[in-house]
C-alpha cells in the first residue's frame, strides 16, 4: 500500500494520540473560552433554583399569613381560651352572641360539663336538629340541650364519657339517631366530629372495645381549613359589615348576631331569620333531596356494636335512654319517596327499634314528619325544624320518661 494511503488510514490509537497532542497544544485563551461556556450553561440552572426558592418562601409566608388570619378572626374555632369563655359565660347564666354558629361547639360542651354544678333531669344529645329546642319546651323539667353539629355515633359516646367522668349522668338521656349516625370515620363527609376524638376514644377504652389506628381520626380537611383563603375572606367580610361584636349578653335576640343560650339552644339573628322564607326553605329542601336520594349513608357494623355497648352502660347505671328520630321537612321526605335513601332511613329506624329492644331504651319520633305532626312551615331547610315541631317530639319524651319511672316504681314494690 502506498505510504500516502497508510497515512490516510489512521488507527484508533493514532487518532486518540493525535487528539491528546492537539489538546495539549491549546492556548490559554481557548481554555478560558471553554470555561466561560460551561459557566454560561450552569447559570440558567442556578437561576431556576433561586427562583424556586423565592417562590417557596413567598408561598410559605402567604400560607402562614392566612393561617394566622384565620386563627385571629375565628377564635371560637382555633383558640381554646375563647371557646372556654363561651362555656364560662353560659355557666354563669348569661347567653353568648356570635357572628354565626361556626364555632367549636364540642369544645364548649366539654368545658360546660366540667363546670356544671348540678345534674339536669333531662339531657338532649344529637345534631343540630335540636338546635332550637329550648328549656321552655319541657316546662317544669330541669333540661339541658347538649346538641352538637353533625353528630355520629362517636358523639354520644364522647358525651357519655364526659357525663360519667364528671358525675353528671341524668335521669333521662335523649339520644337522636339520624340518617348518618352509624357512618364509619373513613366514610364521613365532614370533619366537625374530630374535636370529640379524645373523649370517644376514652369511652371505647372504658367499654373494652378493640383499639383503632389513630389514622382513623385524621382528616386532612382539618389541616386545610386552617389555610383556607375563602374562609378568611368571608369571615373578614362578615365581621366588617356587622355593627355588633361577639360576647356575653342577656339578650335573647339580635339584629346581626346569633345567640347561644345558657340552656344550650340557639336563637337566630334577625338577619338570618329574614332568609328563611317559604320559598328559600322549599328550594333548600328540594336541592338536598336531589343531592342525597341516590347516596344513602352506610351502616357500619362496628359503629352499631359500639353504640349498643354505650346504651348498655347507660342502662346499667340507671339512666332512662330515649332514642329519637328527628323528622324531616315534608317537602324533602316526599321528594325522596321510593329512592334508596328512603329505604336506608327505614333500615335505620328498624335498627333503632332493635337496639332499643336489647338495651331497654325507648324510641320516639320518626323520619316521616307525618307521624310526628310536623308540617313544612315548621322548618328552615330540609331537616332543621322550629320549636313548634320539636315540642311535638319532646312531648313524647315526657311520656316515655313517665312510663320508665312507673316501671321502676312497680319493680321496687316486688
N, C-alpha and C positions, 0 to 999 in steps of 0.2 A: 504494500500500500504506500503511496507517495507520502512523503513527510508532511506535506501540506494537509493531506486528508487526516493523518494521525493527529495533527494539531487541532483540526476542526472538531474531531470526536473526542471530547474531554470526558474522563471518567468522573463518577460522583465524588471520589476523594479529591480529584484535582479541582473540581468546581468548588467544593467546600473550602479547600485551602485558598483558592483564589479569592473567595468571598471574605475570608478572615483577613487576608492581606489587605484587601480594599478597605475593610472597616478600620484596620489598624492605621491606615493612611488618611482617615477622615480628619478634616481640620477641626479645631476647637469651635469654630463658628457653626459647623454642621451639627456638632453635639449640642450646642446651646439651642439651636433651632429645633432639634428633636425634643429636647426637654420642654420647650415652650409649647410645642404641640400637645405633649402629654398633659401639661397643666391646663391647657385650654379644654381638653377632654374631661378633666376632673371637675372643672368649675361648674358646669350645669348640675352635676350630682350634688356638690356641696350646696349650691343654691337651692335645689329642691329640698334637701334635708333641713336647711334653715327655715324655708317657707313652711314645711310640715310642722316643725317645732313651734313656730309662731302661731300657726293655725290651731294646734292643740292647746297652746297656752291660752289663746283668746277664748276657745270653746270652753275650757275648764273654768275660766273666770266668769263667763256668761252663765254656765250651769250652776256654779256656786252662788252667783248673784240671784238667780231665780229661786234656788232652794232657800236662800236666806230671806228673800222677799216673801215666799210662802210661809216660812216659819214666823215672820213678824206679823204678817197680815192675817194669818189663820192660827192664832194662839190656842184656840179651843180645839184644835186638832193636834197640834205639834208641841204644845207647851204644857207639861204636867201641872205646873202651878196654876195656870189659867183654868184647866179642867177641874182641878181641886177647888178653885174659887167658886165655880158654879155649884158644886156639891155642898160646900160650906154655906153658901147663900140659901139654898133650898132647905138645908138642915135648920137654919135659923127661922124658917117660916116665910121668908120672902121669896119672890119669884125672880127670874133672871131673863133680861131682854137680850135677844141675839139678832144679828142680821138675818140669819136663816137657820135651818135645822141641820146644817152641815157642820157637825161637831162630834167629838169623841164621846158619844153617849154611853158607851160601855165603860169608859174611864170614869165618867160621872157616877154610874151605878156602883162601880167598885168602891168609890170613896163614900157614897151615900150609905151603903150598908156598913162600912167601917165606922161611920159616925153615928149611926142610928141608935137611939137610946131606948126604943120601945119595939115590941114585935107587933106588926099590924095583924089584924084578924084575917084579912084577905090581901094577897099579893097577886098582881096580874103579870104574867110573863108572856112575851111574844114579840112580834114585829110591830111595825108602825100602823098596822090595822087598829091597834089600841090607842094611838097617839092622842085622840081627843076624848078618851074615857077619863073623866074627872070624878073626884070623890062624890060629887052630888048625885051621881047615877046610882050609888048604893047608900042611900041615906041611913044613918044610924049604924053604919059599919065602919070600923077603922080600916081604911082602904089605902093601898099604895099601888100605883101604876109603875111597874118596872120594865116597861117595854123598851126595846132597842130597835135599831133599823135593820131590816132584812135578816131575821134570825134563822138559824139552822139548828140541828139537834144539839150541837155543841153549846149553844147559848143557854138553854135551860139547864144543861149540865153545869155550866160555869156559874149560873145564878144559884143553883142549889149548893154548890161548893161554897159560895160566899155566905149563904144563909146558915149553913152548918158551921162554917168557920167562926162566924160572929154570933152564933146562938140566936138566930132570928127566923127560924122556921115558923111559918104562920099556921093558924088552924086550917086555912084553905089556900091552896095554891092553884091558880087558874093558868094552865099552860096552853097556849094556842098551838095548833098543828095546822100548818099551811101546806100549800102545794109542794114547796121545796124543802120542807123540814128534814127529810131523810136523804138529802143530797150529800155525797161524799165531798171532802175538801177539793179534790182534784177536778171535780165537775162544776164547782160553783163559779158564777159569773161576776162576782164582785169580791172585794177584799174587806168589807166592813166588819166581818166576824173576827178578823185577826187579833184585835186588842184583847179579846177574852181567851186567847190561847193558853196563857198560864193557868187560869182557873179551870178550864175544861180539861187540861192535862192532869191537874191535881185531882179532879173528880174521877178521871179514868184510873188513876193510881189508887184512889180510895176504893173503887169498885173492883180492883184487881184485873182490869182489862189488859190485854196484851199491849206491849209498848209499840208505838208507832214511830216511824222515822220522822225526825224533826223537819225534814224537807217537805213533809205533807202540809205543813203550816206556812211554808214560804210562798208568798205571792209576789211576783215581780212587779205587779201594778202598784203595790205599796211603796216600792222604791221609786218607780217612775212618777207617781203622783207628786213627790217632793220636787221634781224638776219640771213640772208642768207650767209652761208659759201661759197656756189658756186659763188655767186656774188662777194664776197670779193676776192676769189682766181682768178677768171677770170679777174677782174679789175686790181689786182696787177700784173698779168702776162702781160696784155696789156700795162700797164704803164712801166714795166721793159724793155720790148723789144723795146719800142718806142724811137727814137732818138730825138724827139721833145716834147715840153710841151705845154699845153693849154695856150691861152692868146690872147690879141688883135693882129691883123695883118692887113696889107694892101694887103697881097697875096690873090689870088683867087683859088690857088691850093696848094697842099702839098703832100709829099710822104706818110706820115703816118696819117695826121690829116684831119678830115672832117672840112669844112669851113662853118660857119653860116654867111650868107651875110647880109649886112646892109639893103637890100631890103626885108629881111625875108625869102629868099630862101636858099638852101644849095648847096654845091659843095662836091662831094665825094673825098676822098683821092685817090692817085694813087693805093695804096694797095687795097682799096675797088673796085675801077674800074676794076682791074685785075680779080676780082672774077666774074664779070657779063658777062661771056662768053655765047654764044648762047646755049650751052649745059646746063649750070647752069640755065639759065633763063627758058628753056623749062622744065627741071626737077622740078624746084620750082613751075611752073605754073600747071603742071600735079598733083603734090603732093597736092597742095592747092585745086585743083578741086576735087580730090578723098576724101579729108577730109571734104569738105563743102557741096557737092552736095545733101547729104541726111539730112542736118542740117540747113535749112534756118532760119534766124533770125525772131523773131516775130515782128509784127507791133502793137504797143501798142496805144490804142485809146487816152489815156491821153497824151501821147507824141505827137500825131498828133495835138491834140487841143492846147497844149502849143506852138507848133511850129507855128500853124496857127495864134495865137494871137500875136506872136512875129513879124510875117510878116505884120500883120495889123498895129502894132505900127510903123514899118518902113514906110509903105505906108502913114500913117497919118502924118509922119514927113518929107515927100517929098523925101524919098530915093527910087531910082530905084533898085528893087531887081531882081537879076538873079539867078534862081535855076539851078544848073549844075549837070549833071550825068557824073562822070568820067568814061571813057571806060575801060573795062578790056582787058588784053592781049588776042588776038585772040585764042591762044592755050588753055587758060583757058576757055574762053567763048564757044568755040566749044566742049570742053570736058564735060561741064555741060548741053549741049543741051538735052532737054527732061526730065530733072530732076526737082525735087520740088524746087531746088534753082533757076533755070531759071524762073520757074513760079513766085516765090516770087519777083525776080528782075522786072518782067513785072508788078507785082502789085505795086511795089514801084514807078515805072515810071508813072503808071496811077494815083496813089495818088498824085504824084508831080504835074502832069498837073491839077488835080482838085484843089489843093491848090493854084496854080498859077492863076487859073481862078477866084477864090473867093477873092484873095488878090491883084490882079493886077500885079503880078510878071510875069516874062517871064521865059522860060525854054530852056536850051541849052544842047547839048551833049546827050549821050546815053550810057548805059552799054554795048551795042553792038558796038564794035570797028569799024565795017564796016560802020556804019552810021556816024562816025566821021572822018574816013580815017586813022586810026592808024593801023600799022602792027606790027607783033611780034618782029621785030628788034628794035622797039621803046620802049622796056620795060626792066626793070631789074629783074622783077619777074612776078607774076600773075596779079598785079594791079598797080604797080608804073611805070609810064611812063616817058619818056625822054622829054626834052623841045620841040623837034620837034612835038610830039603828043600834048603836052599841048598848043602849039601855035595854032594848029588847033581848039582847044576848045575855047581858049581865043579870037580868031578871031571872033567867034560868039558873044562874049560879046560886042565887039565894035559895031557890027550890032545892037544888042538888045539895047545898050545904045543910039545909034543914033536914032533909032525908038522912044525910050522913050522921048528923047529930042524934037524930031519933034512933037510928040503928045502933049507935054507940050506947045510948041510954038503955035501949032494950037489951043489949048484950050484957050490960052491967047488972041487970036485975036477975040474971040466971047464972 
